[in-house]
Amino acid sequence: MATDNEIQYAIMNGINFGGQKKAKKEDPNKVKTKARKKGYQTGAHGSGAAKHKAEIRQRVKSRASQQRH
């Protein structure tokens, strides 16, 4: 059974049923998805597939129907 001090603490501060959050050790410069990095999107890292996709994106972007007026 809980002591009087524990009961008093629970009344004053509430009860937390969730576990304690663990601190994540992540590199702040790390990008979660490689596709979001500009170098990967433009194919600068040397991938032929990425260069081809970047070329297609550029052609789509330069179409008259895609231009903002």
C-alpha positions as a LaTeX table, in Angstrom:
\begin{tabular}{lrrr}
\hline
Residue & $x$ (\AA) & $y$ (\AA) & $z$ (\AA) \\
\hline
Met1 & 0.00 & 0.00 & 0.00 \\
Ala2 & 1.14 & 3.56 & $-0.64$ \\
Thr3 & 2.49 & 5.68 & 2.19 \\
Asp4 & 0.96 & 8.99 & 3.21 \\
Asn5 & 3.85 & 10.84 & 1.57 \\
Glu6 & 3.28 & 9.04 & $-1.74$ \\
Ile7 & $-0.45$ & 9.77 & $-1.63$ \\
Gln8 & 0.19 & 13.42 & $-0.83$ \\
Tyr9 & 2.72 & 13.62 & $-3.71$ \\
Ala10 & 0.19 & 12.05 & $-6.10$ \\
Ile11 & $-2.51$ & 14.50 & $-5.03$ \\
Met12 & $-0.23$ & 17.52 & $-5.45$ \\
Asn13 & 1.61 & 16.48 & $-8.63$ \\
Gly14 & $-0.67$ & 13.99 & $-10.34$ \\
Ile15 & 0.08 & 10.50 & $-11.56$ \\
Asn16 & 2.10 & 9.80 & $-14.69$ \\
Phe17 & 1.31 & 6.42 & $-16.23$ \\
Gly18 & 3.56 & 6.87 & $-19.27$ \\
Gly19 & 7.13 & 5.73 & $-19.32$ \\
Gln20 & 9.99 & 8.17 & $-19.34$ \\
Lys21 & 10.92 & 9.43 & $-22.81$ \\
Lys22 & 14.32 & 8.27 & $-23.98$ \\
Ala23 & 16.60 & 10.90 & $-25.41$ \\
Lys24 & 17.46 & 10.24 & $-29.04$ \\
Lys25 & 21.09 & 10.56 & $-30.02$ \\
Glu26 & 20.85 & 11.84 & $-33.57$ \\
Asp27 & 23.26 & 13.78 & $-35.68$ \\
Pro28 & 21.63 & 17.19 & $-36.30$ \\
Asn29 & 23.09 & 17.29 & $-39.83$ \\
Lys30 & 21.72 & 13.89 & $-40.80$ \\
Val31 & 18.92 & 13.81 & $-43.35$ \\
Lys32 & 16.38 & 11.04 & $-42.79$ \\
Thr33 & 15.64 & 10.49 & $-46.47$ \\
Lys34 & 18.41 & 10.68 & $-49.02$ \\
Ala35 & 15.95 & 11.83 & $-51.68$ \\
Arg36 & 15.46 & 15.09 & $-49.80$ \\
Lys37 & 19.12 & 16.01 & $-50.13$ \\
Lys38 & 19.80 & 18.31 & $-53.07$ \\
Gly39 & 22.86 & 16.32 & $-54.07$ \\
Tyr40 & 20.81 & 13.17 & $-54.44$ \\
Gln41 & 17.99 & 14.92 & $-56.25$ \\
Thr42 & 20.31 & 16.45 & $-58.82$ \\
Gly43 & 22.41 & 13.32 & $-59.28$ \\
Ala44 & 25.56 & 15.03 & $-58.02$ \\
His45 & 26.58 & 11.90 & $-56.12$ \\
Gly46 & 27.25 & 10.07 & $-59.40$ \\
Ser47 & 24.17 & 7.86 & $-59.72$ \\
Gly48 & 23.08 & 7.51 & $-63.32$ \\
Ala49 & 19.48 & 6.92 & $-62.31$ \\
Ala50 & 19.40 & 10.09 & $-60.22$ \\
Lys51 & 20.95 & 12.10 & $-63.05$ \\
His52 & 18.32 & 10.75 & $-65.44$ \\
Lys53 & 15.52 & 11.61 & $-63.01$ \\
Ala54 & 16.95 & 15.11 & $-62.53$ \\
Glu55 & 17.04 & 15.57 & $-66.30$ \\
Ile56 & 13.37 & 14.48 & $-66.56$ \\
Arg57 & 12.41 & 16.85 & $-63.73$ \\
Gln58 & 14.17 & 19.70 & $-65.52$ \\
Arg59 & 12.34 & 18.95 & $-68.79$ \\
Val60 & 8.97 & 18.84 & $-66.99$ \\
Lys61 & 9.77 & 22.07 & $-65.17$ \\
Ser62 & 10.61 & 23.86 & $-68.43$ \\
Arg63 & 7.35 & 22.88 & $-70.18$ \\
Ala64 & 5.03 & 25.75 & $-71.04$ \\
Ser65 & 2.20 & 24.13 & $-69.07$ \\
Gln66 & 4.36 & 24.08 & $-65.94$ \\
Gln67 & 5.45 & 27.72 & $-66.12$ \\
Arg68 & 4.00 & 30.21 & $-63.65$ \\
His69 & 2.61 & 33.31 & $-65.25$ \\
\hline
\end{tabular}
